[in-house]
Structure formats: C-alpha cells, structure tokens
Amino acid sequence: MNEDIRRIYTDILHKELVPAMGCTEPIAVAYSAALARSVLGEIPESVNLKVSGNIIKNVKSVIVPHTGSRKGLVTAAAAGICFGREDKELEVLSDASEEDIKKLDSYISSAEITVEKSDSDCPFDIQTEVRRGESTAYVRIAGHHTNVVKISKNGETVLEKPFSDKNVRASENRKLLNIKDIVDYADSVGTNEIKDVLERQIEYNMSIAEEGMKGGYGAEIGKILLRSYGNSVQNRAKAWAAAGSDARMNGCELPVVINSGSGNQGMTASIPVIIYARECSISQELLLRALAVSNLVTVHLKDGIGSLSAYCGATSAGAGAGAGICYLYGGKYEQIAHTVVNALAINSGMICDGAKASCAAKIASAVEAGLLGWQMTQHDREFHGGDGIVAKGVESTIDAVSRLARDGMRTTDAEILNLMLQN
C-alpha cells in the first residue's frame, strides 16, 4: 500500500489507543481543573465550570475514580484540583491515596464550586475558571478530551490556538480512512509498528473485563449474559465486553485503552476480537492485524459523527468488532465491507443518554449487531442500498450514518439532556 497512508494509519492507532482511568468525560473535567489549579499556582477557593450539554450528560451518572464512589461534575472538578496530576492527562487521577480522598471531602464542603451550561455550539466544551483572592486562572478544552485551546492567568493569555465552536469534523488525515485501505493496511503493516500499542490494549482491556466478571459492579450485565445464555464464544464476546463496562462505569480504578476518546468504545472494539482469537487459538500476529482492522474501522465510523452526540458510540465499535472478527476468519475487503454495512443497518439509532451502568447492556447489543452482520456475510446475505438508510457501497453508508448522528439527531440530543435533568 501507499507508504504515506501506511504511516498515517499507524500514527492514528498510536494517537487513539491511549490509556485512561475512568470514564473519559469526567476525567477530562478533572484534567481541566488540575491544569487550572497548576496555572493558578495554589488551591483555588472558588471554581466555575461552563460545560456543554454533552459533558453534563456524560458526567452526571458515572462514578469518578478515587472519589469514594461519588459522581458528577463537582466531584470531577474537585478531584482534579485536590490531587490531579495534569501531566498525566487522561490518567490525571491515577495517583490518588486515601489521604487524598479525605482532602476531597473537606474541599467539596469548603470551596464554592458552580456549574453552568456553556452557550457554545461545540458538543465537547469544558471551561474551568478558578480563583483565590485576586488571582484567577482559566482553561478551556474543546473538541476532544485533551485539546486545550486556551489558558490564561489573571486575564493574560498564556496559550491560545484556533478552534471551531461547531461540531468538530475529521482531520485531513482521518479523511484518508476507508475500509479498503484499512484491510490493505492490516494485511501489510509490519506488526512491530503496532505491537506495543495493541498488546497494551489486550492487557488493559482484558484485565478490566476480568475484574468486571469477578466484582459486583453496576447491573452486572456481563455476569447475567453468561448465566442466562451460556458459555458459547458468541455470548462470551458480548459478556466480557459488557463486564468491562460494568466495572468501568461503576468505580473500578483499572485503566483501559480507549478508542475515539472512549473507554467503552475501546473495549467494544477489542475484547470480542480477543475472545474469538483465543477460542480458535489464532496466532498473536493475526490477532494484532485483526485488532488493527477493528480499531481503525471504529475510528473511521466515529470520525464523521464527532466526539459526542445523541448516537451511541458503541454502535460504531460493535461494527468495528464485527469487522475484526471477520478478518480473523479470513474475510477480505468485500466480506468486511458487508459486515460493516449490515451492522450499521441493524443498530444505528441507539441513543446515547450519558455514561452510566446501562452502557454495558448497550455494548452487548452493539457486539451482537456486529456479530450478526458478520454471520450474514458467512451465509452470503447482506442489506442493499435503498434498504432504509443503507446507501450504495460501504463508504456511502458510513457517510449516511454520520449525517444521521451528527446532524439529524441534534434535536434528539437536546431532548435527551432535558429528560435527564428532570431526574
């Protein structure tokens, strides 16, 4: 394949598949707060958060790691200020101690922490202003979890870079992603180029899935699936992916390797592929190539949608998992393309109503759609252009789903937030 495209695809994997502890939206809030405290140079006595509706949605109901099972924006910001390590970005809270948690109790009760909805059109917007006495600091993150676009101290700009208030679209490099080249890349890339990042994904994501199976996290969707539907490889693929989310959404402090800014998507794209590979004693090299397919397909599907929307990102990752499993079993471009189209036709429209325990069940549904999409290709069956939102060709279908999620569901997103804030 073209050497420039190969290099870009490898770079995408290294940039996307990074570790994070806890749900990435509250962690991004904690990162912003920790950075603001660092710029201020002291512990602030007041904090004002202005965040987009999607941030409110994704932080409201999920446990923030190392906070004694607390939830919400105030908790995330306070944790970042009390013991956040801003240099660790999405692992900002990973070094917390018991003493730190005690400091958190005191800080939440004594500091003035306020939360407002941002008036920005950007779905991913976190603005943190901190104050102590006459000193102030301000940090803004927009577009994605670590994209710091402005820092100021006492009204003077320290850092500023251009960004759009609108929904962030894929970069020029990401626009080079397509299913045919993804398959060519997986066939030809030297595994030494991707081994470290993918083996870390295997280690981290299988560890948290195992913890989800052992512990009593959330609604225990992973355990329920195994108890109810048995130990087939198809059911284990769904159950273990769900178990990882059970743990992650409900306070487990193990890190995960994310995809498209999401730990749930990182687990959905990887764990089913790993389960199938182990069932069939697939070589490590073939597993790495299949994970390259599943992860890049997931990134490709998600890029056109944007970082946050009313469209559940697990749908994209489930299609990615189906594509990766198809590759494991010898599928070529046509079979993988049909798997992706089938999976999107089955499950597109599943809403995102924030990060919480039920994400585990949505992951199970997304993996099932990916597996059914693959099984359809095994039996020479597929959905065709003109079947609902399915368009002619895999790339046209991906574009149609992106428009549905990014533009068509904008009003849905606002209504979801209204409903959530009533509860």
C-alpha positions as CSV (number, residue, x, y, z in Angstrom):
1,M,0.0,0.0,0.0
2,N,1.0,3.7,-0.3
3,E,3.7,4.4,2.2
4,D,2.3,7.7,3.3
5,I,-1.1,6.1,4.1
6,R,0.6,3.3,6.0
7,R,2.4,5.8,8.1
8,I,-0.8,7.8,8.8
9,Y,-2.8,4.8,9.8
10,T,0.0,3.7,12.2
11,D,0.0,7.2,13.7
12,I,-3.8,7.1,14.1
13,L,-3.5,3.9,16.1
14,H,-0.8,5.3,18.4
15,K,-2.7,8.6,19.0
16,E,-6.1,6.9,19.5
17,L,-5.3,3.9,21.6
18,V,-4.1,5.5,24.8
19,P,-4.7,4.6,28.4
20,A,-7.4,6.4,30.5
21,M,-8.6,5.8,34.0
22,G,-12.4,6.2,34.5
23,C,-15.0,7.5,32.1
24,T,-13.2,10.0,29.8
25,E,-15.6,12.9,30.2
26,P,-15.3,13.3,34.0
27,I,-11.6,12.6,33.6
28,A,-11.4,15.5,31.1
29,V,-13.1,17.8,33.6
30,A,-10.7,16.7,36.2
31,Y,-7.8,17.3,33.8
32,S,-9.1,20.8,33.1
33,A,-9.4,21.6,36.8
34,A,-6.0,20.2,37.6
35,L,-4.4,22.3,34.8
36,A,-6.3,25.4,36.0
37,R,-5.0,24.8,39.6
38,S,-1.5,24.4,38.3
39,V,-1.7,27.7,36.3
40,L,-3.1,29.5,39.4
41,G,-0.2,28.1,41.4
42,E,-2.3,27.4,44.6
43,I,-5.5,25.7,45.6
44,P,-8.5,27.8,44.5
45,E,-11.2,28.9,46.8
46,S,-13.8,29.0,44.0
47,V,-14.3,27.1,40.8
48,N,-16.7,27.9,37.9
49,L,-17.4,25.3,35.3
50,K,-19.0,26.1,32.0
51,V,-19.6,22.9,30.0
52,S,-21.6,21.7,27.0
53,G,-24.8,19.7,27.4
54,N,-23.0,16.5,26.2
55,I,-20.5,16.9,29.0
56,I,-23.3,17.3,31.6
57,K,-24.9,14.2,30.1
58,N,-21.8,12.1,30.2
59,V,-20.7,13.1,33.7
60,K,-24.0,13.1,35.6
61,S,-24.4,9.4,36.4
62,V,-21.0,7.9,36.3
63,I,-18.6,7.2,39.2
64,V,-15.4,9.2,39.2
65,P,-12.4,7.0,40.2
66,H,-10.7,7.6,43.6
67,T,-13.6,9.6,45.0
68,G,-15.3,7.1,47.2
69,S,-18.0,6.3,44.6
70,R,-19.0,9.9,44.1
71,K,-20.5,11.1,40.8
72,G,-20.9,14.3,38.9
73,L,-19.2,17.5,37.7
74,V,-18.5,18.9,41.1
75,T,-16.8,15.7,42.2
76,A,-14.7,15.5,39.0
77,A,-13.5,19.1,39.2
78,A,-12.7,18.9,42.9
79,A,-10.8,15.7,42.5
80,G,-8.7,17.3,39.7
81,I,-7.9,20.3,42.0
82,C,-7.2,18.2,45.1
83,F,-4.9,15.5,43.7
84,G,-5.0,15.6,39.9
85,R,-1.7,15.2,38.0
86,E,-2.2,17.4,35.0
87,D,0.9,16.0,33.3
88,K,-0.8,12.5,33.2
89,E,-3.7,13.9,31.1
90,L,-6.4,11.1,30.9
91,E,-4.8,9.3,33.9
92,V,-4.9,12.5,35.9
93,L,-6.4,10.8,38.9
94,S,-4.4,7.6,38.9
95,D,-2.0,8.5,41.8
96,A,-4.7,9.2,44.4
97,S,-4.2,8.0,48.0
98,E,-6.5,7.5,51.0
99,E,-5.3,10.9,52.3
100,D,-6.3,12.5,49.0
101,I,-9.8,11.2,49.3
102,K,-10.1,12.8,52.8
103,K,-8.9,16.1,51.3
104,L,-11.6,15.8,48.7
105,D,-14.3,15.7,51.4
106,S,-13.0,18.8,53.0
107,Y,-12.6,20.7,49.8
108,I,-16.1,20.0,48.4
109,S,-17.6,21.2,51.7
110,S,-15.5,24.4,51.9
111,A,-15.0,25.6,48.3
112,E,-17.5,27.4,46.1
113,I,-18.0,25.2,43.0
114,T,-20.6,26.3,40.5
115,V,-21.7,24.7,37.2
116,E,-23.2,26.3,34.1
117,K,-24.2,25.1,30.7
118,S,-21.9,26.6,28.0
119,D,-23.5,28.6,25.3
120,S,-21.1,27.2,22.8
121,D,-22.3,25.1,19.9
122,C,-19.4,22.8,20.3
123,P,-20.6,19.4,21.7
124,F,-17.4,19.0,23.6
125,D,-16.7,22.1,25.6
126,I,-15.1,22.4,29.1
127,Q,-14.3,25.9,30.5
128,T,-12.8,26.0,34.0
129,E,-12.2,29.3,35.8
130,V,-10.6,29.2,39.3
131,R,-9.9,32.0,41.8
132,R,-8.1,32.6,45.0
133,G,-8.2,36.1,46.3
134,E,-7.5,38.4,43.4
135,S,-5.7,35.7,41.4
136,T,-7.5,33.8,38.6
137,A,-6.8,31.1,36.0
138,Y,-8.8,29.9,33.1
139,V,-8.6,26.7,31.0
140,R,-10.7,25.7,28.0
141,I,-10.8,22.3,26.4
142,A,-12.8,21.9,23.2
143,G,-13.3,19.3,20.5
144,H,-11.8,16.3,22.3
145,H,-10.6,15.3,25.8
146,T,-7.1,16.8,25.9
147,N,-7.4,19.5,23.3
148,V,-6.5,22.6,25.4
149,V,-7.4,25.6,23.3
150,K,-6.9,28.4,25.8
151,I,-5.1,29.1,29.0
152,S,-5.0,32.5,30.8
153,K,-3.8,33.8,34.2
154,N,-5.1,37.0,35.7
155,G,-6.7,37.8,32.4
156,E,-3.5,37.5,30.4
157,T,-3.3,34.8,27.7
158,V,-0.8,32.0,28.3
159,L,-1.8,29.7,25.4
160,E,-4.4,30.1,22.6
161,K,-5.0,28.2,19.5
162,P,-7.7,28.3,16.9
163,F,-10.8,26.0,17.1
164,S,-14.3,25.8,15.9
165,D,-17.4,26.2,18.1
166,K,-19.2,23.8,15.7
167,N,-19.1,20.1,15.8
168,V,-15.5,19.1,15.1
169,R,-15.1,17.2,11.9
170,A,-12.4,14.7,11.0
171,S,-8.9,16.0,10.2
172,E,-7.5,15.7,6.7
173,N,-5.5,12.6,7.8
174,R,-8.6,11.0,9.2
175,K,-10.4,11.6,5.9
176,L,-8.0,9.2,4.3
177,L,-9.5,6.3,6.3
178,N,-11.6,3.9,4.2
179,I,-12.5,0.3,4.6
180,K,-10.5,-1.0,1.6
181,D,-7.3,0.7,2.7
182,I,-7.8,-0.4,6.3
183,V,-7.9,-4.0,5.1
184,D,-4.8,-3.5,2.9
185,Y,-3.0,-1.9,5.9
186,A,-3.8,-4.8,8.2
187,D,-2.5,-7.2,5.6
188,S,0.8,-5.4,5.0
189,V,1.8,-3.5,8.1
190,G,4.8,-4.7,10.0
191,T,3.4,-5.9,13.3
192,N,6.5,-4.4,15.1
193,E,5.0,-1.0,14.2
194,I,1.7,-1.6,16.1
195,K,2.7,-4.4,18.6
196,D,3.2,-2.3,21.7
197,V,0.1,-0.2,21.4
198,L,-2.2,-3.2,20.6
199,E,-0.6,-5.6,23.2
200,R,-1.3,-2.9,25.8
201,Q,-4.9,-2.7,24.6
202,I,-5.2,-6.5,25.1
203,E,-3.6,-6.4,28.5
204,Y,-5.5,-3.5,29.9
205,N,-9.0,-4.2,28.5
206,M,-9.0,-7.9,29.2
207,S,-7.9,-7.1,32.8
208,I,-10.8,-4.8,33.5
209,A,-13.2,-7.2,31.8
210,E,-12.0,-10.0,34.1
211,E,-12.4,-7.6,37.1
212,G,-16.0,-6.9,35.9
213,M,-16.7,-10.7,35.9
214,K,-15.3,-11.1,39.4
215,G,-16.7,-8.0,41.1
216,G,-20.2,-6.8,41.8
217,Y,-20.2,-3.8,39.6
218,G,-23.3,-1.9,38.4
219,A,-26.1,-4.1,36.9
220,E,-23.6,-7.0,36.3
221,I,-24.6,-7.3,32.7
222,G,-21.6,-9.4,31.8
223,K,-22.4,-12.0,34.5
224,I,-26.1,-12.0,33.6
225,L,-25.3,-12.8,30.0
226,L,-23.2,-15.8,31.0
227,R,-25.7,-17.1,33.5
228,S,-28.6,-16.7,31.1
229,Y,-27.2,-17.7,27.7
230,G,-24.3,-20.0,28.4
231,N,-20.6,-20.1,27.5
232,S,-20.6,-20.0,23.7
233,V,-17.9,-17.9,22.1
234,Q,-20.6,-15.5,20.7
235,N,-22.1,-15.0,24.2
236,R,-18.7,-14.6,25.9
237,A,-17.7,-12.0,23.3
238,K,-20.7,-9.9,24.4
239,A,-20.4,-10.7,28.1
240,W,-16.8,-9.9,28.6
241,A,-17.1,-6.6,26.7
242,A,-20.1,-5.7,28.8
243,A,-18.3,-6.8,32.0
244,G,-15.5,-4.3,31.2
245,S,-18.1,-1.6,31.1
246,D,-19.8,-2.8,34.2
247,A,-16.5,-2.3,36.1
248,R,-15.5,1.0,34.4
249,M,-18.8,2.8,34.7
250,N,-19.1,1.8,38.4
251,G,-15.9,2.8,40.1
252,C,-13.3,0.3,39.0
253,E,-9.9,2.1,39.1
254,L,-8.1,-0.1,36.5
255,P,-7.2,1.8,33.3
256,V,-8.5,1.0,29.8
257,V,-7.1,1.7,26.4
258,I,-9.6,3.9,24.7
259,N,-10.7,4.4,21.1
260,S,-12.1,7.7,19.7
261,G,-11.8,9.2,23.2
262,S,-14.0,6.5,24.8
263,G,-13.1,3.5,27.0
264,N,-16.4,1.8,26.3
265,Q,-15.6,2.1,22.6
266,G,-12.0,0.8,23.2
267,M,-13.3,-2.2,25.0
268,T,-16.1,-2.9,22.5
269,A,-13.7,-2.7,19.5
270,S,-11.1,-5.0,21.1
271,I,-12.5,-7.6,23.7
272,P,-14.8,-9.5,21.3
273,V,-11.9,-9.9,18.8
274,I,-9.6,-11.2,21.5
275,I,-12.2,-13.6,22.8
276,Y,-12.7,-15.1,19.3
277,A,-9.0,-15.3,18.6
278,R,-8.4,-17.2,21.9
279,E,-11.3,-19.5,21.1
280,C,-9.7,-20.6,17.8
281,S,-6.1,-20.4,19.0
282,I,-5.3,-17.7,16.5
283,S,-1.7,-16.6,16.3
284,Q,-0.7,-13.4,18.1
285,E,0.3,-11.8,14.7
286,L,-3.1,-12.5,13.2
287,L,-4.8,-11.1,16.3
288,L,-2.8,-7.9,16.1
289,R,-3.8,-7.5,12.4
290,A,-7.5,-8.1,13.3
291,L,-7.3,-5.5,16.1
292,A,-5.8,-3.1,13.6
293,V,-9.0,-3.6,11.5
294,S,-11.4,-3.3,14.4
295,N,-9.8,-0.2,15.8
296,L,-9.4,1.6,12.5
297,V,-12.9,0.8,11.4
298,T,-14.2,2.2,14.7
299,V,-12.2,5.4,14.3
300,H,-13.4,5.7,10.7
301,L,-17.1,5.3,11.7
302,K,-16.8,7.7,14.6
303,D,-14.9,10.5,12.9
304,G,-17.8,11.6,10.8
305,I,-20.1,11.7,13.8
306,G,-18.0,13.8,16.1
307,S,-16.7,13.2,19.7
308,L,-20.1,13.4,21.4
309,S,-23.6,13.2,20.1
310,A,-27.0,11.5,20.7
311,Y,-25.8,8.4,18.8
312,C,-24.3,5.7,21.0
313,G,-20.7,5.3,20.1
314,A,-20.8,1.6,20.9
315,T,-22.7,1.1,17.7
316,S,-19.6,2.1,15.7
317,A,-17.3,0.0,17.9
318,G,-19.6,-3.0,17.6
319,A,-19.4,-2.8,13.8
320,G,-15.6,-2.5,14.2
321,A,-15.5,-5.6,16.3
322,G,-17.6,-7.5,13.7
323,A,-15.1,-6.4,11.0
324,G,-12.1,-7.5,13.1
325,I,-13.7,-10.9,13.7
326,C,-14.5,-11.2,10.0
327,Y,-10.8,-10.6,9.3
328,L,-9.8,-13.2,11.9
329,Y,-11.8,-15.8,10.0
330,G,-10.2,-15.0,6.6
331,G,-12.6,-12.3,5.5
332,K,-11.4,-10.0,2.7
333,Y,-12.4,-6.5,1.8
334,E,-15.9,-7.4,0.4
335,Q,-16.9,-9.5,3.4
336,I,-15.6,-6.9,5.8
337,A,-17.4,-4.1,4.0
338,H,-20.7,-6.1,4.0
339,T,-20.2,-6.8,7.7
340,V,-19.9,-3.1,8.5
341,V,-22.9,-2.2,6.4
342,N,-25.0,-5.0,7.9
343,A,-24.1,-4.0,11.5
344,L,-24.9,-0.3,10.9
345,A,-28.2,-1.2,9.3
346,I,-29.1,-3.3,12.3
347,N,-28.2,-1.0,15.2
348,S,-27.9,2.6,14.1
349,G,-30.2,4.8,16.1
350,M,-29.4,3.5,19.5
351,I,-29.2,6.7,21.6
352,C,-26.5,7.9,24.0
353,D,-28.1,9.1,27.2
354,G,-24.9,9.5,29.1
355,A,-22.3,7.4,30.7
356,K,-23.8,5.0,33.3
357,A,-24.4,1.4,34.2
358,S,-26.7,0.7,31.3
359,C,-23.8,1.3,28.8
360,A,-22.8,-2.3,29.5
361,A,-26.1,-3.5,28.0
362,K,-25.7,-1.2,25.0
363,I,-22.3,-2.6,24.4
364,A,-23.8,-6.2,24.4
365,S,-26.3,-5.0,21.8
366,A,-23.7,-3.4,19.6
367,V,-21.5,-6.5,19.7
368,E,-24.5,-8.7,18.8
369,A,-25.2,-6.4,15.8
370,G,-21.5,-6.7,14.7
371,L,-21.6,-10.5,15.0
372,L,-24.9,-10.8,13.2
373,G,-23.6,-8.5,10.5
374,W,-20.6,-10.9,10.1
375,Q,-22.8,-14.0,10.2
376,M,-24.9,-12.6,7.4
377,T,-21.8,-12.4,5.2
378,Q,-21.0,-16.0,6.1
379,H,-24.3,-17.0,4.6
380,D,-24.0,-14.7,1.5
381,R,-26.6,-12.3,2.7
382,E,-26.4,-8.5,3.0
383,F,-28.5,-5.4,3.2
384,H,-28.5,-3.4,0.0
385,G,-28.5,0.3,-1.0
386,G,-32.0,1.6,-0.6
387,D,-32.8,-0.5,2.4
388,G,-33.6,2.3,4.8
389,I,-30.6,4.4,5.5
390,V,-28.3,1.9,3.7
391,A,-26.7,3.5,0.7
392,K,-24.9,2.0,-2.3
393,G,-21.4,1.0,-1.0
394,V,-19.8,0.9,2.4
395,E,-18.4,4.4,2.3
396,S,-21.7,6.0,1.3
397,T,-23.4,4.1,4.1
398,I,-20.9,5.3,6.6
399,D,-21.4,8.9,5.4
400,A,-25.2,8.5,5.7
401,V,-25.0,7.2,9.2
402,S,-22.5,10.0,10.1
403,R,-25.0,12.6,8.8
404,L,-27.8,10.9,10.8
405,A,-25.9,11.0,14.0
406,R,-24.1,14.4,13.6
407,D,-26.9,16.5,12.1
408,G,-30.2,14.6,12.2
409,M,-30.0,13.7,15.9
410,R,-29.1,17.2,17.2
411,T,-32.6,17.9,18.4
412,T,-32.7,14.4,19.9
413,D,-29.6,15.2,21.9
414,A,-31.1,18.3,23.4
415,E,-34.3,16.5,24.4
416,I,-32.3,13.6,26.0
417,L,-30.5,16.2,28.2
418,N,-33.8,17.8,29.1
419,L,-35.2,14.5,30.2
420,M,-32.0,13.6,32.2
421,L,-32.0,16.9,34.1
422,Q,-35.6,16.2,35.3
423,N,-34.4,13.1,37.2
